Amino acid sequence: MSEATHKYFTTGEFARLCRVNKQTLFYYDDIGLMSPDIKNEKGYRFYSYRQFELFNVIELLKEVGMPLKEIKPFLENKTPENFVSLLEDKASTIQRKIQNLQQIQQMIETKLSLTKEAIKTDFSRIHIEELSEEKLFSSDAILDCTDRDFVRAVSDFIDALHTHRLDTGYPIGAMVSRNQLLSADYENYSNLYMKQTENHEGITYYTKPKGLYVVGYHFGKSERITATYEEILAFIKGHELQIGEYSYEEYVLDAVTKNTSEEYVTKIMIEVRK
């Protein structure tokens, strides 16, 4: 190695330093993205240690999704101001990705917990249970709505879950009012809802009250839920309890965990008072 290149890295040495193969450096040189500081008369390439930082920035930008065809023009027109603008934009992109991943992680943990709990649950038992207060994000009123209005309300509700990042991984539930229960109109829902674990600014929540609930489970399609409600209501009457404001329905096992709708399980929680 000549005196002029003794403080420089060969292509192989620089590739090992950057933890890539030599072909990556050759390619970056060929497309004019990052060329070695020195090319001698024999065609050998030599890289300065200062180029390690440039290589790191290229890899960083690739990691956040910036293609080489966009990185190259940036490197050809480098200014501190352009660099600041680029990094601020990428920092915002990364923050959004972090938030998305955190939401996905929460959803996975929630679904994992609920499914493990379902595996251990005795679905044949109707029982009285003290339930904690819960915060619910609910849909617009859908009581007595037409099929078309129902479809629109469900679409708006799901859009709102995505727009406001309110999908917590809990199942979409349905509320049946006391009046509908007493008139055996069990599929005429008042609202849809999803349980929430945090407050979001500008969002209005419905509070599912703490208290006594009679809990039972329906097997199969929702169209045959009448018999299950009648059984639960008979239990309530037999224990001389009064029906509260709402019944809350939530899928416990559905298309994600069961192959046919006949195997689906719906949890029914009817608020009661002594």
Secondary structure, DSSP 8 states (H G I E B T S, - for coil): --GGGTTSEEHHHHHHHHTS-HHHHHHHHHTTSS--SEE-TT--EEE-TTHHHHHHHHHHHHHTT--HHHHHHHHHT--HHHHHHHHHHHHHHHHHHHHHHHHHHHHHHHHHHHHHHHHH--TT--EEEEE--EEEEE-S--TT--HHHHHHHHHHHHHHHHHTT---S---EEEEEHHHHHTT-TT--SEEEEEESS--TT---EEE--EEEEEEEEES-GGGTHHHHHHHHHHHHHTT-EEEEEEEEEEEE-TTT-SSGGG-EEEEEEEEE-
